[in-house]
Amino acid sequence: MSLAPAESGKNQAHPRQQLSPATAVAIIVGIVIGAGIFKTPSMVASVSGDAGWMMLAWVAGAVISIAGALCYAELSSRYAHAGGDYHFLEIAYGKHLSFLYAWAKAMVINTGSIALLAFVFADYMSQAVPLGAHSSAIWAIGIVLLLTVVNLIGLQASGRVQSALTIIEVFGLLAVVVAGFSVQSPASETPSWFSGSPPLGLAGLALVFVLLTFGGWNESAFIAAEVKGGPRSMVPVILISLGLITLIYLFVNLALLHGLGLSGLAKSKAAAADVMGMAFGTFGQQALSLFVAMAALTSINATMIVGARSNFAVASSWRALRPIASWNQQAGTPVAALLLQSLIALALVMFGLFQHDGFEAMVEFTAPVFWTFLFLVGLSVFKLRKHAKHSEGYRLPLYPFTPIVFCASCAYLSYSSMTYAASKNAVHISFAVMGIGLVALALLQLRERSSN
């Protein structure tokens, strides 16, 4: 096993440290805080059945996410690379297994998320500014094209857009917090804290919802090589990002609990809209629609930034894919990788126009693949630490307890998502994605051998 990074072309440009820590925080916060926080509090409240257990689920989700973030901080400080966790897997297990992860991200996980979020944005914008019979499609395609252009202009441009969008997104969530605490609690209900214990299965399901809402922090590794101050600067960036996200999530849930009560929150289909309406009337509900649209937009832009770097990294590892590994040094952008990602996302948008439910299922049911690979990243902390010098890079605290917590959580989420996919008779989607990836890997290996 080689512990050296994969060789790229001799004259190939590479990422430079031109991203400010504040912009890096905006990217991570923008990826994590998506439309999910507007939906999952009701689901967690319904499953938990108790205010105390509900909030404990959010705290547990934060602790697990921070444990994972610390693992990534150690790996990023030692192996900073535009390939992020793809690069960690490549170093620890070789480029064949890491290719399968990159394949799933490029074909479905990242590009599917971009397309789905484009539809979320389009649905809200179509209500405000309808563009005819195919309004949602026009808005979805238009926003993917627009943000692709912004990212092609350069990392500085996309970073500034990301910072502005994140500020709007956070402001929207703070408005929900203010609304929730400004209205009078339901007179018929005083939320009970730890009055009973939910069944173990339901408690686990609540945690799954919470961790999905925290999902995306792992993408921080993709920008580790471009943050000013070097790889060590990623440690405070990751911790500050998770700290902000945790505080926002906890305050949003407490505000919703105060404004609607536990049963009201559990029954609500749009809890944030309900409290905004109670506090600010129709204007508040309309404003929330804008904030949800901005949250989707923020996540799309951030996913484009990190997803293109994943494509760049895998292309750098394979001679046959080297044309995709072009990097515009002046703009700080992997141009070909970004264009490829956008083309796949646009194709998925078109596919989603005809099979929206099937399209969503295709993205959701690849979760077992995603969490399995993140489990392997967690294991790589143990594997790669053996080869690192004691003074090399950041060393996460409470080792080995911290990576054990992260690995156990990933294993549980992989099992849970597989069980959920099986209950929907959709396990074949995960197998199909990986099966096609194996075929692509075999063809790539043949191409590599024939070119030698």
N, C-alpha and C positions, 0 to 999 in steps of 0.2 A: 504494500500500500504506500502510495506517495503522499507525503504531507505538504508538498509544494503546490502552489496554485497552478492551474492549467496554463499552458503557454498560449499566448495570443500571437497574432501576426507581429513580425519584427517592427514594422512601421506603423502599427495600429495605435491610434490615439486612445488615451485612457481617461477616466474621470479625474477631475481636479477638485481640490477642496475649495469650493466657492459658495457653499450653502451655509447661511448663518444658523447658529443653534436655534434661534427663535423661529426661523422658517421651518427647520426640521421638526420642531415641536408642533407647528401648525399642520404640517403634513401628517404626522402621526395622529394628532387629535382629529383631523379631518377624516382620516381613514376609519378610525374606530367609531366616532360619533356619527352614525348615519341615521337612516330613517327608523332603525330598530328601536331606539330609545323612546320613540313616540308610540310604539306598539307593545313592547314586551312587559312594561310595568303591570298592565292589566292581566297578562297571562301569568306572570309570577304571583300576583296577588290571588288569582283564582286557584292556582295549583297549591299555594302555601296554605291558604285558609286562616292565616294568623299574621297580624302585623309584625310581630317579633321575628317569626321565621322568615317572613318575606324580606325584611331588611337584613337578616343574617345571611340570606342567600346572596344578596348584593355585596355584602362585605366579604363573604367567602369567594365570590367571583373575582373581586378586586385582589384578594390575597393570592389566589392562584395565578391571575394575570401578572401580578408583580413578580411572582416566583419565576414565571416564564420569561418575563422581561429581563430579570437579572441573569438568567441563562444566556439570553441573546446578547446582553451587555458584555458578558465575558467573551463570548465567541466573536462579537463584533470588534471588540478592542484588540483581539489577537489576530483575527482574520478578516479585517475590513475589506470589502469587495462589493462591486456593483451587483454581484449575483446574490447577495444576502444569504438566506438559509439554503438556497440551491448550492451556493459555494461551500457552506459548512458540510452539506451532505456529500458533495463531491470529494472534499478532502478526507472525510471520515470513511466513506464507503465506496468511492470510485465514481466515475462519470456515467456509468450505465444506470445505476439506481437513481442518481440525481437527475438524469435525463427524464426519467418517467415522471418525477415530481414537476420538473419544468414543463413537460408536455401537458400534464393535467392543468397546470396554472395557465398556460398559454392558450389551450383549446377551450377550457370551460370555466375554471375557477375565477381568474382575473377578468377575462374578456366577458364571461357571462355576467359577472357582477357589474361591469361597466354597462352592459346592455340592459340589465334589469333596472339599475338605478336611472338609466336614461329614460326608461318607461315611467318610473316613479316621477321624475322631474316633468316628463311630458304630460302625464295625466293632470298634474296640478296646474301647469302652464296652460293647458288646453281649456281648463275651466275659466282662467283669467283672460286669456287671449286665444279664442278658438280660431283655427286656421282651416276650417272646412271639414269635409267628411273624413279626411285622413290626418286630422290635426295632431294626434298623439305620435303618429309615425314621423310626421314632418319635424315636430319638436325633438323627438328622440334622435333622429338622424342628424338634425342640425346641431344639437348640443355636442354629439360625439365629434363631428367635423370641426366645430368651433374650438373645442378644448384640445383637439389634436393640433390645430394650427398654433394655439397658444404654447403648447409644449414644444413644437418644432422651432418656435422663435427662440426658445432657450430656457434653461433652468431658472434663471433670474426672473423671467416673465411669468412662468408657471408658478414659481415660488411666491411672487407678489400676489398673484390671483388667489393662491391657496391661503395666504395669510388673511386677505380681505374676506374671503368666503368663510373662513373659520371664525373670524370675529363676529360676522353676522349670525352664524350658526350658534355660537355660544351665547350671544345676546338673546337669540330666540329662546334658548333653554332657560336663561335667567328670567325671561319674561314669564315663562311657565311657572318657575319657582315663586316669583312675586305674586302671580295670579293665585296659585294654590294656597299660599299663606295669607293672602288678603281677604279671601272669602271665609265666611263662617262655616265651621265644621258642621256636618249633618247632626241635627239635634237628636235624631233617633239612634245614633250609633256613636259609641266611644270605642275606638279601635283597641282590641285586647292584645296584649303582648305576651307571648309564650303561654297562652291559656291552654294550649293543647299541642300535641306533636303530629305533624302530617306523616302519612305512611312513607317509608323509606323511598319507595319508587317515585312518589310524587315530589319528595324533597329533591331527589336526583333530577327529575324533569325540570323543576324550577331552576336548579343550578345550570342545566343545559341551556335554558333560555337566557340566563344571565351571562354565561360565558360566550354565547353567540353574540350578545350585545357588546361585549368587550372585545370581540374578535377584530383582528386587523393590526394589533400592536406589533406582531411579528414582522410586518413589512418594514419596520424601522431599520432592519439590517440592510436593506437595499440601498440606503442612502448613507451608510456608515463611512464609506470611502470619500464622500463629497462634503462632509461637514467640516467647517473651519475649526482648527484646533486639533485635528487628528482623531484617530479612532477612540482615544480615551474620552473625548468630549461627548461621545454617544452615551456614556453612562448617565451623566446628569440629564441629557436630552430625553432618554427613555424614562427615567424615573420621574422627571417633572411632568412629562406627558401623561403617564399613568396616574400620577397624583392628581392632576387637574381633572382627568376623566372620571376618576373615582369620586372626587368631591362633587362634580356636576351630577353624576348619576345618583348619588345618595341624596342630594338636596332635591332633585327632581322627584324622586320617589317619596320622600317625606312630604313634599308639597302636595303631590297628588293624593297621598294618604290623608292629609289634613283637609284638603278641599272636598274630596268625594267620600271619605270613609272607606274602610276595607271592602265592604260589600259593593258599594258604588263603583270603586275602582275595578273590582273583579268583573263586574257586569258591563263596564263601559267598553264600547268599541273604539272610541277615540277619546281617551281620558284627557290628554293635553288640550284638545279642542274644547272639551266640556268645561274645564276650569278656566280656560281663556274666555269662553263665552260667558261664564258666570261672573267673571271679574270685569271684563271689558266689553261685553255685548257682542254684536255681530262683527264689529271691527276686529275684536280679538281673535275670533275664529278665522276670519279672512287673513289676518296677519300670520296666524299659525300655518296656514296653507303655504304662505310664502316661505316661512322658516323651514318647513319640511322639504320644499323644493330646493332651497339653498343647501340643506343637509345632504340631499342626494347629489347636488352639483359638487359640493366639497369632496364627497367620497369618490365621485367619478374622476375628478382631476387628480386627487392623491393616488388613486389606483393606477391611473395612466402613468404617473411619474415612476412608481416603483415597479409596475408590471413590465414596462419597456426595458428596465434594467435587468429583469430576470431573463427576458429573451436575448438581450445582449450577452449576458454571461454564458448561457448555454451555447450560443452561436460561437463564442470565443473558444469553447472547449472542443469543438468539432471542426475539422478542416473543411468538410463539405458544406458547413453552414457559415463559413467565415464571411461571406458577403453581407450577412445580416448583422455582423459584429462591427459595423461602421460607427464611429463616434465623432460627432462634430465638436472639436475641442473648443472652438470659440463660443458656441451656444451651450455647451455642456449637456448635449442630448444624444442618445443613441438613435439616430434618425431612422435607419432601416428597421430596427426593432420596434420603434414606436409606430411606424407606418403599418408594419405587419400586424401589430396588436389592434390597431384601429380598424383594419380591414376585417379581421376576424370578428371584432365586436359589432361592426356594421352588418356582417353576414348573420350574426346571431339576432340582431335587431330585426332584420328582415324575416328570419325564421320565426321569431316571436310574434310577428304580425299575424301569422297563420295558425300557430299552435302555442298560444300564450301559456296555458297550463302546463303543457308538456315541456315547454322551454324552462319554466320555473323549476319543474321537477328535475330537469337535467342538471341545473345548477345546484339545487338543494341536496340531491342524492349523490353528489360527488364528495360530500362532507366526510364519509369514512376514509376516502383516499387522503384528503387534506390532513385530518387528525392523525392518521397513521404515520404520515411523513413527519409531522411535527413531533410525534413520539420519538421517532428516530433522531430528530435534531436534539431532543432532550438527552437521549442516550449518548450522542456524540460529545456532550460536555464531559462525560466520564472518559470516553475513548480518547479525546484529543488532549485532555489535561495531562495524561501520562506522558505525552510527547512535548509538553511545553515546559520551558524553564520556569522556576519558581517566581522570578521577578518579571516574567513576560506578561504584559497585559493586565487587565482588571480581573480580579478573582472574586467571584460572588460569595457573599457571606453565608454562613450556616451550611457549608458543604459537608456531607452530600444530601442533607435534608431538603434543601431548596430544589435541586434538580429532580429529586425523587417525587416531590409534590407535583412538579410540572409534568413529569412522565406519567405518573398515575392519573392525573387529570386528562391528559391527552388520550391515554388508553381507554379511560371511561367514556370520553366523548366519541372516540372511534367506535366503541362497542354500541353506545346508545344510538348513534347515527346509523350504524349498520342495522340495528334492530328496527329502527323507525323505517328505514328504506325497505326492509323485509316485510314489515307490516303493510306497506303500500305496494308490495309486489314490484319493487323498483331496484332491487339489488343489482339487477343486470346492467343498470346505467353505469354504476361504478366499475363493474367488470368490463363493460364495453369501452369505456374511456381508457382504461389501463391496457386492455387487449389491443386496441388500435395503437396505443403508445408502444407496446412491445413490437408490433409489426414495423412501426416507424423506426424503432431502434435497430431492428434487424437490417432494414434497408440502408440505414445510415452506416452501420458497420460494414456492409458490403461495399458501399460507396467509398468508405475510407480505405478499405483493403485494396480496391481496384485502382485507387489513385496513388498508392505507394509505389 
